[in-house]
């Protein structure tokens, strides 16, 4: 049973990540990993600030979308 859970945990996390991408919910963990790996000198935003900035970027307007 332990082998099943060892496989299911990572598979579940991948499925959640894909679902979030499909509906447009930003992935904070991916952002943090990217910042630490590629921009170690820059400060990592808090989850609240990251989420707010992603919402602003998505719904700012001017993208040519209707409604």
PDB file of N, CA, C and O in Angstrom:
ATOM      1  N   UNK A   1       0.821  -1.198   0.000  1.00  0.00           N
ATOM      2  CA  UNK A   1       0.000   0.000   0.000  1.00  0.00           C
ATOM      3  C   UNK A   1       0.859   1.254   0.000  1.00  0.00           C
ATOM      4  O   UNK A   1       0.464   2.276  -0.563  1.00  0.00           O
ATOM      5  N   UNK A   2       2.043   1.189   0.632  1.00  0.00           N
ATOM      6  CA  UNK A   2       2.924   2.352   0.678  1.00  0.00           C
ATOM      7  C   UNK A   2       3.410   2.753  -0.702  1.00  0.00           C
ATOM      8  O   UNK A   2       3.580   3.940  -0.980  1.00  0.00           O
ATOM      9  N   UNK A   3       3.637   1.772  -1.574  1.00  0.00           N
ATOM     10  CA  UNK A   3       4.088   2.066  -2.933  1.00  0.00           C
ATOM     11  C   UNK A   3       3.010   2.810  -3.716  1.00  0.00           C
ATOM     12  O   UNK A   3       3.311   3.686  -4.526  1.00  0.00           O
ATOM     13  N   UNK A   4       1.764   2.455  -3.468  1.00  0.00           N
ATOM     14  CA  UNK A   4       0.655   3.139  -4.146  1.00  0.00           C
ATOM     15  C   UNK A   4       0.616   4.603  -3.733  1.00  0.00           C
ATOM     16  O   UNK A   4       0.474   5.484  -4.581  1.00  0.00           O
ATOM     17  N   UNK A   5       0.739   4.866  -2.440  1.00  0.00           N
ATOM     18  CA  UNK A   5       0.715   6.252  -1.966  1.00  0.00           C
ATOM     19  C   UNK A   5       1.947   7.023  -2.416  1.00  0.00           C
ATOM     20  O   UNK A   5       1.870   8.227  -2.659  1.00  0.00           O
ATOM     21  N   UNK A   6       3.086   6.340  -2.530  1.00  0.00           N
ATOM     22  CA  UNK A   6       4.298   7.004  -3.005  1.00  0.00           C
ATOM     23  C   UNK A   6       4.119   7.467  -4.454  1.00  0.00           C
ATOM     24  O   UNK A   6       4.678   8.490  -4.852  1.00  0.00           O
ATOM     25  N   UNK A   7       3.354   6.731  -5.228  1.00  0.00           N
ATOM     26  CA  UNK A   7       3.090   7.116  -6.615  1.00  0.00           C
ATOM     27  C   UNK A   7       1.927   8.098  -6.695  1.00  0.00           C
ATOM     28  O   UNK A   7       1.962   9.041  -7.485  1.00  0.00           O
ATOM     29  N   UNK A   8       0.901   7.879  -5.880  1.00  0.00           N
ATOM     30  CA  UNK A   8      -0.313   8.681  -5.955  1.00  0.00           C
ATOM     31  C   UNK A   8      -0.089  10.133  -5.526  1.00  0.00           C
ATOM     32  O   UNK A   8      -0.693  11.039  -6.099  1.00  0.00           O
ATOM     33  N   UNK A   9       0.759  10.366  -4.539  1.00  0.00           N
ATOM     34  CA  UNK A   9       1.002  11.727  -4.059  1.00  0.00           C
ATOM     35  C   UNK A   9       1.523  12.639  -5.154  1.00  0.00           C
ATOM     36  O   UNK A   9       0.911  13.674  -5.415  1.00  0.00           O
ATOM     37  N   UNK A  10       2.637  12.295  -5.811  1.00  0.00           N
ATOM     38  CA  UNK A  10       3.133  13.140  -6.902  1.00  0.00           C
ATOM     39  C   UNK A  10       2.149  13.240  -8.072  1.00  0.00           C
ATOM     40  O   UNK A  10       2.028  14.297  -8.693  1.00  0.00           O
ATOM     41  N   UNK A  11       1.454  12.154  -8.370  1.00  0.00           N
ATOM     42  CA  UNK A  11       0.477  12.181  -9.466  1.00  0.00           C
ATOM     43  C   UNK A  11      -0.663  13.147  -9.128  1.00  0.00           C
ATOM     44  O   UNK A  11      -1.134  13.890  -9.989  1.00  0.00           O
ATOM     45  N   UNK A  12      -1.092  13.126  -7.882  1.00  0.00           N
ATOM     46  CA  UNK A  12      -2.163  14.034  -7.454  1.00  0.00           C
ATOM     47  C   UNK A  12      -1.704  15.484  -7.560  1.00  0.00           C
ATOM     48  O   UNK A  12      -2.458  16.337  -8.029  1.00  0.00           O
ATOM     49  N   UNK A  13      -0.473  15.772  -7.130  1.00  0.00           N
ATOM     50  CA  UNK A  13       0.044  17.147  -7.215  1.00  0.00           C
ATOM     51  C   UNK A  13       0.128  17.612  -8.669  1.00  0.00           C
ATOM     52  O   UNK A  13      -0.185  18.763  -8.971  1.00  0.00           O
ATOM     53  N   UNK A  14       0.546  16.730  -9.560  1.00  0.00           N
ATOM     54  CA  UNK A  14       0.585  17.083 -10.985  1.00  0.00           C
ATOM     55  C   UNK A  14      -0.818  17.355 -11.518  1.00  0.00           C
ATOM     56  O   UNK A  14      -1.025  18.305 -12.273  1.00  0.00           O
ATOM     57  N   UNK A  15      -1.775  16.526 -11.128  1.00  0.00           N
ATOM     58  CA  UNK A  15      -3.156  16.705 -11.590  1.00  0.00           C
ATOM     59  C   UNK A  15      -3.727  18.034 -11.091  1.00  0.00           C
ATOM     60  O   UNK A  15      -4.425  18.727 -11.831  1.00  0.00           O
ATOM     61  N   UNK A  16      -3.435  18.385  -9.857  1.00  0.00           N
ATOM     62  CA  UNK A  16      -3.902  19.660  -9.307  1.00  0.00           C
ATOM     63  C   UNK A  16      -3.268  20.816 -10.060  1.00  0.00           C
ATOM     64  O   UNK A  16      -3.944  21.792 -10.386  1.00  0.00           O
ATOM     65  N   UNK A  17      -1.960  20.711 -10.341  1.00  0.00           N
ATOM     66  CA  UNK A  17      -1.267  21.771 -11.080  1.00  0.00           C
ATOM     67  C   UNK A  17      -1.877  21.955 -12.468  1.00  0.00           C
ATOM     68  O   UNK A  17      -2.095  23.086 -12.903  1.00  0.00           O
ATOM     69  N   UNK A  18      -2.152  20.853 -13.165  1.00  0.00           N
ATOM     70  CA  UNK A  18      -2.749  20.932 -14.496  1.00  0.00           C
ATOM     71  C   UNK A  18      -4.147  21.545 -14.416  1.00  0.00           C
ATOM     72  O   UNK A  18      -4.498  22.391 -15.239  1.00  0.00           O
ATOM     73  N   UNK A  19      -4.935  21.131 -13.445  1.00  0.00           N
ATOM     74  CA  UNK A  19      -6.284  21.679 -13.294  1.00  0.00           C
ATOM     75  C   UNK A  19      -6.230  23.177 -13.036  1.00  0.00           C
ATOM     76  O   UNK A  19      -7.023  23.931 -13.600  1.00  0.00           O
ATOM     77  N   UNK A  20      -5.308  23.614 -12.194  1.00  0.00           N
ATOM     78  CA  UNK A  20      -5.184  25.049 -11.919  1.00  0.00           C
ATOM     79  C   UNK A  20      -4.792  25.815 -13.174  1.00  0.00           C
ATOM     80  O   UNK A  20      -5.315  26.901 -13.425  1.00  0.00           O
ATOM     81  N   UNK A  21      -3.881  25.265 -13.959  1.00  0.00           N
ATOM     82  CA  UNK A  21      -3.486  25.928 -15.199  1.00  0.00           C
ATOM     83  C   UNK A  21      -4.653  26.014 -16.175  1.00  0.00           C
ATOM     84  O   UNK A  21      -4.800  27.009 -16.885  1.00  0.00           O
ATOM     85  N   UNK A  22      -5.477  24.979 -16.210  1.00  0.00           N
ATOM     86  CA  UNK A  22      -6.609  24.950 -17.135  1.00  0.00           C
ATOM     87  C   UNK A  22      -7.634  26.025 -16.809  1.00  0.00           C
ATOM     88  O   UNK A  22      -8.246  26.589 -17.716  1.00  0.00           O
ATOM     89  N   UNK A  23      -7.829  26.315 -15.530  1.00  0.00           N
ATOM     90  CA  UNK A  23      -8.830  27.316 -15.154  1.00  0.00           C
ATOM     91  C   UNK A  23      -8.208  28.671 -14.850  1.00  0.00           C
ATOM     92  O   UNK A  23      -8.915  29.616 -14.501  1.00  0.00           O
ATOM     93  N   UNK A  24      -6.897  28.768 -14.980  1.00  0.00           N
ATOM     94  CA  UNK A  24      -6.235  30.056 -14.841  1.00  0.00           C
ATOM     95  C   UNK A  24      -5.842  30.450 -13.438  1.00  0.00           C
ATOM     96  O   UNK A  24      -5.604  31.631 -13.184  1.00  0.00           O
ATOM     97  N   UNK A  25      -5.766  29.515 -12.525  1.00  0.00           N
ATOM     98  CA  UNK A  25      -5.333  29.814 -11.165  1.00  0.00           C
ATOM     99  C   UNK A  25      -3.808  29.719 -11.123  1.00  0.00           C
ATOM    100  O   UNK A  25      -3.246  28.691 -11.502  1.00  0.00           O
ATOM    101  N   UNK A  26      -3.137  30.768 -10.669  1.00  0.00           N
ATOM    102  CA  UNK A  26      -1.672  30.748 -10.651  1.00  0.00           C
ATOM    103  C   UNK A  26      -1.120  29.741  -9.650  1.00  0.00           C
ATOM    104  O   UNK A  26      -1.750  29.455  -8.631  1.00  0.00           O
ATOM    105  N   UNK A  27       0.053  29.210  -9.945  1.00  0.00           N
ATOM    106  CA  UNK A  27       0.698  28.215  -9.093  1.00  0.00           C
ATOM    107  C   UNK A  27       1.831  28.874  -8.319  1.00  0.00           C
ATOM    108  O   UNK A  27       2.911  29.103  -8.864  1.00  0.00           O
ATOM    109  N   UNK A  28       1.589  29.175  -7.063  1.00  0.00           N
ATOM    110  CA  UNK A  28       2.550  29.887  -6.229  1.00  0.00           C
ATOM    111  C   UNK A  28       3.824  29.070  -6.014  1.00  0.00           C
ATOM    112  O   UNK A  28       4.921  29.628  -6.038  1.00  0.00           O
ATOM    113  N   UNK A  29       3.699  27.782  -5.808  1.00  0.00           N
ATOM    114  CA  UNK A  29       4.886  26.942  -5.577  1.00  0.00           C
ATOM    115  C   UNK A  29       5.833  26.967  -6.774  1.00  0.00           C
ATOM    116  O   UNK A  29       7.052  27.001  -6.602  1.00  0.00           O
ATOM    117  N   UNK A  30       5.276  26.950  -7.984  1.00  0.00           N
ATOM    118  CA  UNK A  30       6.105  27.022  -9.180  1.00  0.00           C
ATOM    119  C   UNK A  30       6.809  28.370  -9.251  1.00  0.00           C
ATOM    120  O   UNK A  30       7.982  28.447  -9.619  1.00  0.00           O
ATOM    121  N   UNK A  31       6.089  29.434  -8.897  1.00  0.00           N
ATOM    122  CA  UNK A  31       6.675  30.774  -8.880  1.00  0.00           C
ATOM    123  C   UNK A  31       7.842  30.845  -7.896  1.00  0.00           C
ATOM    124  O   UNK A  31       8.911  31.354  -8.233  1.00  0.00           O
ATOM    125  N   UNK A  32       7.638  30.337  -6.683  1.00  0.00           N
ATOM    126  CA  UNK A  32       8.690  30.373  -5.658  1.00  0.00           C
ATOM    127  C   UNK A  32       9.912  29.592  -6.124  1.00  0.00           C
ATOM    128  O   UNK A  32      11.041  30.059  -5.975  1.00  0.00           O
ATOM    129  N   UNK A  33       9.695  28.417  -6.683  1.00  0.00           N
ATOM    130  CA  UNK A  33      10.806  27.606  -7.174  1.00  0.00           C
ATOM    131  C   UNK A  33      11.566  28.345  -8.279  1.00  0.00           C
ATOM    132  O   UNK A  33      12.797  28.346  -8.300  1.00  0.00           O
ATOM    133  N   UNK A  34      10.827  28.970  -9.191  1.00  0.00           N
ATOM    134  CA  UNK A  34      11.459  29.723 -10.273  1.00  0.00           C
ATOM    135  C   UNK A  34      12.295  30.881  -9.724  1.00  0.00           C
ATOM    136  O   UNK A  34      13.433  31.089 -10.143  1.00  0.00           O
ATOM    137  N   UNK A  35      11.725  31.622  -8.793  1.00  0.00           N
ATOM    138  CA  UNK A  35      12.435  32.777  -8.235  1.00  0.00           C
ATOM    139  C   UNK A  35      13.709  32.343  -7.518  1.00  0.00           C
ATOM    140  O   UNK A  35      14.753  32.975  -7.675  1.00  0.00           O
ATOM    141  N   UNK A  36      13.634  31.292  -6.747  1.00  0.00           N
ATOM    142  CA  UNK A  36      14.818  30.825  -6.012  1.00  0.00           C
ATOM    143  C   UNK A  36      15.894  30.287  -6.939  1.00  0.00           C
ATOM    144  O   UNK A  36      17.086  30.438  -6.669  1.00  0.00           O
ATOM    145  N   UNK A  37      15.478  29.664  -8.024  1.00  0.00           N
ATOM    146  CA  UNK A  37      16.430  29.075  -8.955  1.00  0.00           C
ATOM    147  C   UNK A  37      17.046  30.109  -9.902  1.00  0.00           C
ATOM    148  O   UNK A  37      18.252  30.089 -10.147  1.00  0.00           O
ATOM    149  N   UNK A  38      16.213  31.012 -10.433  1.00  0.00           N
ATOM    150  CA  UNK A  38      16.671  31.918 -11.480  1.00  0.00           C
ATOM    151  C   UNK A  38      16.925  33.356 -11.011  1.00  0.00           C
ATOM    152  O   UNK A  38      17.636  34.108 -11.678  1.00  0.00           O
ATOM    153  N   UNK A  39      16.358  33.733  -9.884  1.00  0.00           N
ATOM    154  CA  UNK A  39      16.504  35.108  -9.389  1.00  0.00           C
ATOM    155  C   UNK A  39      16.766  35.109  -7.880  1.00  0.00           C
ATOM    156  O   UNK A  39      15.992  35.698  -7.125  1.00  0.00           O
ATOM    157  N   UNK A  40      17.833  34.465  -7.433  1.00  0.00           N
ATOM    158  CA  UNK A  40      18.068  34.347  -5.985  1.00  0.00           C
ATOM    159  C   UNK A  40      18.287  35.691  -5.289  1.00  0.00           C
ATOM    160  O   UNK A  40      18.133  35.785  -4.072  1.00  0.00           O
ATOM    161  N   UNK A  41      18.641  36.719  -6.037  1.00  0.00           N
ATOM    162  CA  UNK A  41      18.885  38.034  -5.452  1.00  0.00           C
ATOM    163  C   UNK A  41      17.604  38.837  -5.261  1.00  0.00           C
ATOM    164  O   UNK A  41      17.622  39.864  -4.583  1.00  0.00           O
ATOM    165  N   UNK A  42      16.487  38.390  -5.846  1.00  0.00           N
ATOM    166  CA  UNK A  42      15.226  39.126  -5.740  1.00  0.00           C
ATOM    167  C   UNK A  42      14.348  38.539  -4.639  1.00  0.00           C
ATOM    168  O   UNK A  42      14.416  37.347  -4.336  1.00  0.00           O
ATOM    169  N   UNK A  43      13.535  39.389  -4.056  1.00  0.00           N
ATOM    170  CA  UNK A  43      12.631  38.966  -2.980  1.00  0.00           C
ATOM    171  C   UNK A  43      11.433  38.216  -3.564  1.00  0.00           C
ATOM    172  O   UNK A  43      10.881  38.611  -4.590  1.00  0.00           O
ATOM    173  N   UNK A  44      11.044  37.140  -2.903  1.00  0.00           N
ATOM    174  CA  UNK A  44       9.874  36.362  -3.316  1.00  0.00           C
ATOM    175  C   UNK A  44       8.634  37.025  -2.736  1.00  0.00           C
ATOM    176  O   UNK A  44       8.588  37.322  -1.542  1.00  0.00           O
ATOM    177  N   UNK A  45       7.627  37.259  -3.578  1.00  0.00           N
ATOM    178  CA  UNK A  45       6.384  37.882  -3.117  1.00  0.00           C
ATOM    179  C   UNK A  45       5.638  36.941  -2.167  1.00  0.00           C
ATOM    180  O   UNK A  45       5.763  35.720  -2.255  1.00  0.00           O
ATOM    181  N   UNK A  46       4.875  37.527  -1.276  1.00  0.00           N
ATOM    182  CA  UNK A  46       4.004  36.723  -0.424  1.00  0.00           C
ATOM    183  C   UNK A  46       2.919  36.104  -1.306  1.00  0.00           C
ATOM    184  O   UNK A  46       2.695  36.548  -2.432  1.00  0.00           O
ATOM    185  N   UNK A  47       2.252  35.079  -0.787  1.00  0.00           N
ATOM    186  CA  UNK A  47       1.193  34.434  -1.564  1.00  0.00           C
ATOM    187  C   UNK A  47       0.101  35.438  -1.911  1.00  0.00           C
ATOM    188  O   UNK A  47      -0.379  35.464  -3.044  1.00  0.00           O
ATOM    189  N   UNK A  48      -0.297  36.270  -0.938  1.00  0.00           N
ATOM    190  CA  UNK A  48      -1.372  37.240  -1.172  1.00  0.00           C
ATOM    191  C   UNK A  48      -0.989  38.227  -2.272  1.00  0.00           C
ATOM    192  O   UNK A  48      -1.802  38.520  -3.149  1.00  0.00           O
ATOM    193  N   UNK A  49       0.231  38.736  -2.233  1.00  0.00           N
ATOM    194  CA  UNK A  49       0.670  39.696  -3.256  1.00  0.00           C
ATOM    195  C   UNK A  49       0.767  39.014  -4.620  1.00  0.00           C
ATOM    196  O   UNK A  49       0.339  39.579  -5.627  1.00  0.00           O
ATOM    197  N   UNK A  50       1.324  37.808  -4.658  1.00  0.00           N
ATOM    198  CA  UNK A  50       1.438  37.052  -5.906  1.00  0.00           C
ATOM    199  C   UNK A  50       0.060  36.830  -6.517  1.00  0.00           C
ATOM    200  O   UNK A  50      -0.139  37.070  -7.708  1.00  0.00           O
ATOM    201  N   UNK A  51      -0.881  36.378  -5.716  1.00  0.00           N
ATOM    202  CA  UNK A  51      -2.223  36.096  -6.212  1.00  0.00           C
ATOM    203  C   UNK A  51      -2.892  37.363  -6.724  1.00  0.00           C
ATOM    204  O   UNK A  51      -3.535  37.349  -7.773  1.00  0.00           O
ATOM    205  N   UNK A  52      -2.741  38.464  -5.981  1.00  0.00           N
ATOM    206  CA  UNK A  52      -3.320  39.736  -6.399  1.00  0.00           C
ATOM    207  C   UNK A  52      -2.718  40.206  -7.727  1.00  0.00           C
ATOM    208  O   UNK A  52      -3.448  40.655  -8.611  1.00  0.00           O
ATOM    209  N   UNK A  53      -1.415  40.109  -7.872  1.00  0.00           N
ATOM    210  CA  UNK A  53      -0.775  40.527  -9.118  1.00  0.00           C
ATOM    211  C   UNK A  53      -1.202  39.654 -10.289  1.00  0.00           C
ATOM    212  O   UNK A  53      -1.380  40.162 -11.396  1.00  0.00           O
ATOM    213  N   UNK A  54      -1.369  38.362 -10.071  1.00  0.00           N
ATOM    214  CA  UNK A  54      -1.829  37.482 -11.143  1.00  0.00           C
ATOM    215  C   UNK A  54      -3.248  37.837 -11.560  1.00  0.00           C
ATOM    216  O   UNK A  54      -3.565  37.843 -12.749  1.00  0.00           O
ATOM    217  N   UNK A  55      -4.110  38.134 -10.579  1.00  0.00           N
ATOM    218  CA  UNK A  55      -5.477  38.530 -10.921  1.00  0.00           C
ATOM    219  C   UNK A  55      -5.482  39.835 -11.699  1.00  0.00           C
ATOM    220  O   UNK A  55      -6.215  39.972 -12.678  1.00  0.00           O
ATOM    221  N   UNK A  56      -4.671  40.793 -11.273  1.00  0.00           N
ATOM    222  CA  UNK A  56      -4.587  42.071 -11.986  1.00  0.00           C
ATOM    223  C   UNK A  56      -4.104  41.859 -13.417  1.00  0.00           C
ATOM    224  O   UNK A  56      -4.637  42.460 -14.349  1.00  0.00           O
ATOM    225  N   UNK A  57      -3.102  41.011 -13.592  1.00  0.00           N
ATOM    226  CA  UNK A  57      -2.572  40.746 -14.927  1.00  0.00           C
ATOM    227  C   UNK A  57      -3.623  40.087 -15.812  1.00  0.00           C
ATOM    228  O   UNK A  57      -3.691  40.356 -17.012  1.00  0.00           O
ATOM    229  N   UNK A  58      -4.434  39.232 -15.221  1.00  0.00           N
ATOM    230  CA  UNK A  58      -5.431  38.516 -16.016  1.00  0.00           C
ATOM    231  C   UNK A  58      -6.617  39.380 -16.365  1.00  0.00           C
ATOM    232  O   UNK A  58      -7.131  39.290 -17.480  1.00  0.00           O
ATOM    233  N   UNK A  59      -7.075  40.223 -15.439  1.00  0.00           N
ATOM    234  CA  UNK A  59      -8.309  40.969 -15.640  1.00  0.00           C
ATOM    235  C   UNK A  59      -8.100  42.462 -15.818  1.00  0.00           C
ATOM    236  O   UNK A  59      -9.054  43.234 -15.713  1.00  0.00           O
ATOM    237  N   UNK A  60      -6.891  42.877 -16.082  1.00  0.00           N
ATOM    238  CA  UNK A  60      -6.574  44.297 -16.223  1.00  0.00           C
ATOM    239  C   UNK A  60      -7.358  44.949 -17.356  1.00  0.00           C
ATOM    240  O   UNK A  60      -7.703  46.129 -17.277  1.00  0.00           O
ATOM    241  N   UNK A  61      -7.632  44.211 -18.374  1.00  0.00           N
ATOM    242  CA  UNK A  61      -8.343  44.781 -19.516  1.00  0.00           C
ATOM    243  C   UNK A  61      -7.374  45.094 -20.639  1.00  0.00           C
ATOM    244  O   UNK A  61      -6.160  44.973 -20.478  1.00  0.00           O
ATOM    245  N   UNK A  62      -7.904  45.487 -21.746  1.00  0.00           N
ATOM    246  CA  UNK A  62      -7.082  45.825 -22.892  1.00  0.00           C
ATOM    247  C   UNK A  62      -6.619  44.607 -23.657  1.00  0.00           C
ATOM    248  O   UNK A  62      -5.828  44.731 -24.592  1.00  0.00           O
ATOM    249  N   UNK A  63      -7.089  43.444 -23.287  1.00  0.00           N
ATOM    250  CA  UNK A  63      -6.659  42.236 -23.952  1.00  0.00           C
ATOM    251  C   UNK A  63      -7.491  41.855 -25.150  1.00  0.00           C
ATOM    252  O   UNK A  63      -7.223  40.845 -25.801  1.00  0.00           O
ATOM    253  N   UNK A  64      -8.516  42.668 -25.453  1.00  0.00           N
ATOM    254  CA  UNK A  64      -9.337  42.371 -26.605  1.00  0.00           C
ATOM    255  C   UNK A  64     -10.416  41.340 -26.340  1.00  0.00           C
ATOM    256  O   UNK A  64     -11.051  40.861 -27.279  1.00  0.00           O
ATOM    257  N   UNK A  65     -10.634  40.994 -25.099  1.00  0.00           N
ATOM    258  CA  UNK A  65     -11.667  40.010 -24.788  1.00  0.00           C
ATOM    259  C   UNK A  65     -13.007  40.722 -24.581  1.00  0.00           C
ATOM    260  O   UNK A  65     -13.063  41.847 -24.084  1.00  0.00           O
ATOM    261  N   UNK A  66     -14.030  40.068 -24.955  1.00  0.00           N
ATOM    262  CA  UNK A  66     -15.369  40.595 -24.727  1.00  0.00           C
ATOM    263  C   UNK A  66     -15.846  40.179 -23.328  1.00  0.00           C
ATOM    264  O   UNK A  66     -15.579  39.064 -22.880  1.00  0.00           O
ATOM    265  N   UNK A  67     -16.527  41.053 -22.673  1.00  0.00           N
ATOM    266  CA  UNK A  67     -17.170  40.782 -21.381  1.00  0.00           C
ATOM    267  C   UNK A  67     -16.157  40.438 -20.320  1.00  0.00           C
ATOM    268  O   UNK A  67     -16.526  40.182 -19.174  1.00  0.00           O
TER     269      UNK A  67
END
